[in-house]
């Protein structure tokens, strides 16, 4: 269903509600002049043959992205357009960071793919903490920052795949001498991947991803997670986390919303008892059994209520 239809008839696209967003600090990056060489597009050097394939783009995506981008200044600027670049990058390191900042500062829903590629260490990425949902895939590749502050990302829809199968793809996030590398994913709120596989491999300093119960996050049993060859000598999870965590602290425990549910629940739950099932239209979990108590909607959000279809007005 076209996005414009949803707006015209008063039915919002699936999104989050009930939880206030933290306000990320405004840190406008320093702009620099671009040379002709910097303006030329180049492909990032690949260090692994597994990341050389391109993703498939639906034919309607360019028009949809342009339309969504034009809506940003007219509304709350919570919706922003994603990218479809894969491992292709443009400009130098500072320009890549500036582009990332301009695209996702104050963004709540990424309509498309979130691609973070070749970002250096010591960059302020706190503006990413406002992102709650990505409709396509998430690609994190060949970066050397220590921590990825996506602590409010709750759902990846996987309407588009990287390499035709992955909703989450994280690879080679370290320098050659491993002086600088990704150590921790700040995915503390991630509880739902609606469609697609997970691939996290060859991140030499990345810890705790092997402790995550990915079956709890991935909704459909036909999709799987491949998590191999990542950090060693990692600190254990906090004792309160029951062996599943995104980091070493008590605040880093994985939030389970599927594997702990009673058999009566058809999807997510907010507790282990039969009367603690989420509504069938909920995604990512809930605070209660009603369709107005979902963290996110599987299909449509009609004024705060999750619905299978968008009602006609």
C-alpha positions, 0 to 999 in steps of 0.5 A, a space after each residue: 500500500 502506498 505511503 501516501 494512502 496511509 497519510 491521506 486516510 489518517 493511518 500512520 505507517 508502523 512505528 513506535 509510541 508510548 516511549 519518550 525519545 532522548 534528545 541527542 546533543 546537537 553536534 554540528 560537524 565542521 564542514 570542509 571544502 571538497 576537491 574534485 578528487 573527493 567528489 568522485 565516488 569510489 568503492 571501499 576496499 573489500 577484505 572479504 569475498 563474502 561482502 562483494 555482492 550487491 543487494 536487490 532494490 525494488 523498482 519503486 524505492 527511488 520514488 518512495 525515498 524522494 517522497 519520504 525525504 520531502 516529508 521531513 521538513 513538513 512534519 516532525 522530521 521523525 522519518 528519514 530516507 535510508 540508503 542503498 549504497 552497500 560498500 560504496 562510499 563517496 568523499 573522505 572520512 570527514 565527509 562520510 561522517 558529515 553525510 551520516 550526521 545530516 541524514 540521521 540526526 533527529 531521525 526516528 524511523 529509517 525508511 529504507 536501509 541503515 548503512 554505516 560504512 568506513 567511519 573512523 574512531 573518535 567520532 560522536 555518533 550519539 545522534 544515532 540514538 534517536 533511531 527506533 526502527 529500520 524498515 530495510 536492512 542494517 549494514 555495519 562494515 569496516 568501521 573502527 569506532 568502539 561503540 555503536 549507540 543504537 540503544 533505542 533501535 527496537 525493530 528491523 523490518 527486513 523489507 529489503 535484504 543485504 546480499 538478498 538474505 540478510 536483515 542485519 550484516 556486521 563485518 570487519 569492524 577493526 583496523 588492520 593492526 586492531 588498534 581501533 575496533 568495534 567493541 560493543 553493539 549498543 542494541 540493548 532494545 533490539 527485540 524484533 527482526 521481522 524478516 531476514 537472516 543475521 550475519 555477524 562475523 570477523 569483528 576481532 574485538 566485538 564482544 557479547 554477540 555470541 551470548 545473544 539469543 537470536 532466536 528470540 529476536 528473529 520472528 520467523 523460524 526459517 531465518 537464522 543467525 550466523 555469529 562467528 569469529 568475533 572478539 575473544 577474552 571478553 568479560 562475562 555478562 552481569 549475573 543478572 543477565 542469565 548469560 544473555 547480554 549486549 555488554 558487561 553491565 546490568 543495564 546490558 541484559 538482553 530483553 527476552 520477549 518470545 522464548 520466555 512466553 507461555 505456549 498460549 502466546 502467539 508471538 511476543 509477551 511481557 512475562 512468562 504467564 499465560 495472561 501476559 501475551 502481547 496482542 497478535 499485531 504487536 512487534 518487538 514486545 509490549 507493556 500489556 495485552 492490548 493492541 494499544 500497548 505494543 512497542 511497535 506494530 507489525 502492520 499498521 498504527 491507527 492512532 496508537 492502535 496496531 491494526 492488520 489493515 488501515 481502516 478507510 476513513 
